[in-house]
Amino acid sequence: MLVYLYGLDSYRRHNKLKEIIAVYKKKHSGLSLERFYLEEDGSFERLKNFAVSQSLFDHSKLGIVNDLSSDTKEAPKFLKSLVEIQNLTLIIVSDKALGKDFRFLLEKPSLSQSFEKLEGAHLAAFIKKEAEVRGVKINSEEAVSLARSNNGDTWGIINDLEKISLGGQLEYAGEAPQFWPLLMVIKGNQPALKKISALTRLFEVEDASMIFNILASQVGGAMKNKMADLDSAIKQGKIGYEEALLSIVTSD
């Protein structure tokens, strides 16, 4: 079996890899586990030997393959030949999607999962979940500040959450608290021009999807109903988050 884990979010990708390894170790008492870094000389030959060699003692083999490049011309054909081998699993780990010669990794019977950089509501949900796991109470303002100070990097966010869980304090770069006063202008009973100005400034510091989702969690009544309709239109691809937010600040 071939398993393909790729994408720039190395924290979630790494956690998935650890999860798979743990399952295999629990399931296979005679597991043979090896890691291959193909940028090292001789690693590809070592991988080939590992994949095709037979042993009386290895009931199942698990290989972790890093640094596989589209420049490795022999790799696609070789990996395809391994798909049906029952006692062998190779996990291919990559920061980005490999080239067209490796498209078979996205098709059955191979398994694949992408770990793209989280943004907006997805990033907010990630922060909330990871905070709960560590027993950390974090409000929406702190989550936004945490995301922005780490530029969305999940490793940095996790490090900060760990620091908080151990009783530490964080120092956010920039003027993160500016987010909330600007959001309150949009939420409140302010002239349209003032709301447009606040939204324009928010666009400079935050992703439109996150602005929309946090605003939706703060409002009620007719505004909440309007945002629900806009959310449905966004999901149907009729409008984007920026256009939805502009319709909110320009409506009566």
Protein Blocks (a to p, Z undefined) as FASTA:
>chain_A
ZZddedjblmlmmmmmmmmmmmmmmmmmkbccddddfkbghklmmmmmmmmpccfklmbd
cdddehiafklmmlmmmmmmmmmpmkbccddddfbdcdfklmmmmpcfbdcddddddehj
llmmmmmmmmmmnopacdfklmmmmmmmnnopaklmmmmmmmmmnopacddehjlklmmm
mmmmmmmccdfklmmmmmmmmmmmocfklmmmmmmmmggcjllmmmmmmmmmmmnopacf
klmmmmmmmpZZ
